[in-house]
Structures are given as C-alpha cells and as structure tokens.
Amino acid sequence: MSRRKPGTLLPLETEILEVALAKLRSGEAAFHGFGLARTMREQSGSRSLTAHGTLYKALGRLEEFGLLASRWEDAEAAEGRPRRRLYELTGEGARAAERARADKAPAPRSRMASEPA
C-alpha cells in the first residue's frame, strides 16, 4: 500500500468535505455519519462509499487532519436510541472543500479568434 503525500485527500475524504460544506451552507452545521452516507448516496450514488466502516475511518482521518471536529450528541436528544457522534466542518475543512470544488470546476471556455464576440 502506498503512502499518500502530506496534505492530499482521498476522493472519499474530498466528497465528505464537499457534502459537509453543502450541509453547512443549507443551515445544517452538525451532521452524523449515517445521515452523511445517505446524503452522499442520494446526491452522487457515491461509489467511493463501500461500507460504513470506510466512512467512519475517513471521518476519523479528517478529524485528525483538523478538517472536522466531533462531539457526542446530548443524551436528551437521543430519545431512546443510541447517541450519535456529530461532526462539524472546521474553518480549515471549509477551505479544503472550497479548494476541492474549485479543482473540479470546469475551466472557462476561451473564445477562439474565429468565433463571433
């Protein structure tokens, strides 16, 4: 298994950050892993998400990198179900998501000299 260069993200990690940024912009600052997985599947059919273990390992790495922060849900909010781990995008995580999104954006098409203005 090859080691990755410092500062590089795997496609799954990039996708997680982009979905987290979209959630933040829609007013949902905190999210849990299962809800994130559901959103990823709905939005893109996420081929990179092969198992929930894959997702939670990636969430842990992103937290280690300082791109996500997490906390346990309040017991009162659990309402009879197990508490969930809630994740939030950090400022650095939002910047990384923006960079990833910019890298994927198609380059503006330049007009050729023969095209009308």
C-alpha positions as CSV (number, residue, x, y, z in Angstrom):
1,M,0.0,0.0,0.0
2,S,1.5,3.3,-1.0
3,R,1.6,6.3,1.4
4,R,-0.1,9.5,0.4
5,K,1.6,12.8,0.2
6,P,1.0,15.1,3.2
7,G,-1.9,17.4,2.6
8,T,-3.6,15.3,-0.1
9,L,-7.0,13.9,0.4
10,L,-8.6,10.7,-0.9
11,P,-11.6,11.0,-3.2
12,L,-13.9,9.8,-0.4
13,E,-12.5,12.4,2.0
14,T,-13.0,15.2,-0.5
15,E,-16.6,14.1,-1.1
16,I,-17.2,14.1,2.6
17,L,-15.9,17.7,2.9
18,E,-18.0,18.9,-0.1
19,V,-21.2,17.4,1.3
20,A,-20.4,18.8,4.8
21,L,-19.9,22.3,3.2
22,A,-23.2,22.0,1.4
23,K,-24.9,21.0,4.6
24,L,-23.3,24.0,6.4
25,R,-24.5,26.4,3.7
26,S,-28.0,25.0,4.0
27,G,-28.0,25.7,7.7
28,E,-27.1,22.2,9.0
29,A,-23.8,22.8,10.8
30,A,-23.7,19.4,12.5
31,F,-24.2,16.0,10.9
32,H,-23.9,12.4,11.8
33,G,-22.3,9.6,9.8
34,F,-25.4,7.7,8.8
35,G,-27.1,10.9,7.6
36,L,-24.0,11.9,5.7
37,A,-23.8,8.5,4.0
38,R,-27.5,8.8,3.0
39,T,-26.9,12.3,1.5
40,M,-23.8,11.1,-0.4
41,R,-25.7,8.2,-1.9
42,E,-28.7,10.4,-2.8
43,Q,-26.5,13.1,-4.4
44,S,-23.9,11.1,-6.3
45,G,-24.6,7.4,-5.9
46,S,-21.3,7.6,-4.0
47,R,-19.3,4.7,-5.5
48,S,-16.4,5.5,-3.0
49,L,-18.6,4.6,0.0
50,T,-18.4,0.8,0.1
51,A,-19.2,0.3,3.7
52,H,-20.0,2.3,6.8
53,G,-16.6,1.3,8.2
54,T,-15.0,3.0,5.3
55,L,-17.0,6.2,6.1
56,Y,-16.1,6.3,9.8
57,K,-12.4,5.7,9.2
58,A,-12.4,8.6,6.7
59,L,-14.3,10.8,9.2
60,G,-11.7,9.9,11.8
61,R,-8.8,10.8,9.5
62,L,-10.5,14.1,8.6
63,E,-10.8,14.9,12.3
64,E,-7.1,14.0,12.8
65,F,-6.2,16.4,10.0
66,G,-8.2,19.2,11.7
67,L,-10.8,19.4,8.9
68,L,-13.7,18.1,11.0
69,A,-14.5,18.4,14.7
70,S,-16.8,15.9,16.5
71,R,-18.7,15.6,19.7
72,W,-21.2,13.1,21.2
73,E,-24.9,14.1,20.9
74,D,-26.6,15.1,24.1
75,A,-28.3,12.2,25.8
76,E,-31.7,14.0,25.8
77,A,-31.6,14.4,22.0
78,A,-31.1,10.7,21.6
79,E,-34.7,10.0,22.7
80,G,-34.4,6.3,23.3
81,R,-31.9,5.4,20.7
82,P,-28.1,5.2,21.0
83,R,-26.3,8.6,21.0
84,R,-24.7,9.6,17.7
85,R,-21.4,11.2,17.1
86,L,-21.9,14.6,15.5
87,Y,-19.4,16.1,13.1
88,E,-18.8,19.7,12.1
89,L,-16.7,21.2,9.4
90,T,-13.8,23.4,10.7
91,G,-12.7,26.6,9.1
92,E,-9.7,24.7,7.5
93,G,-12.1,22.0,6.4
94,A,-14.3,24.5,4.7
95,R,-11.3,26.0,2.9
96,A,-10.2,22.4,1.8
97,A,-13.7,21.8,0.5
98,E,-13.7,25.0,-1.5
99,R,-10.3,24.2,-3.0
100,A,-11.5,20.7,-3.9
101,R,-14.6,22.2,-5.5
102,A,-12.6,24.7,-7.4
103,D,-10.2,22.0,-8.7
104,K,-13.2,20.0,-10.1
105,A,-14.9,23.0,-11.7
106,P,-14.6,23.1,-15.5
107,A,-12.2,25.7,-16.8
108,P,-13.8,28.6,-18.5
109,R,-14.0,28.2,-22.2
110,S,-11.8,30.6,-24.1
111,R,-13.2,32.0,-27.3
112,M,-11.3,31.3,-30.4
113,A,-10.3,34.1,-32.7
114,S,-12.7,32.9,-35.4
115,E,-15.7,32.9,-33.0
116,P,-18.0,36.0,-33.0
117,A,-17.9,38.1,-29.9
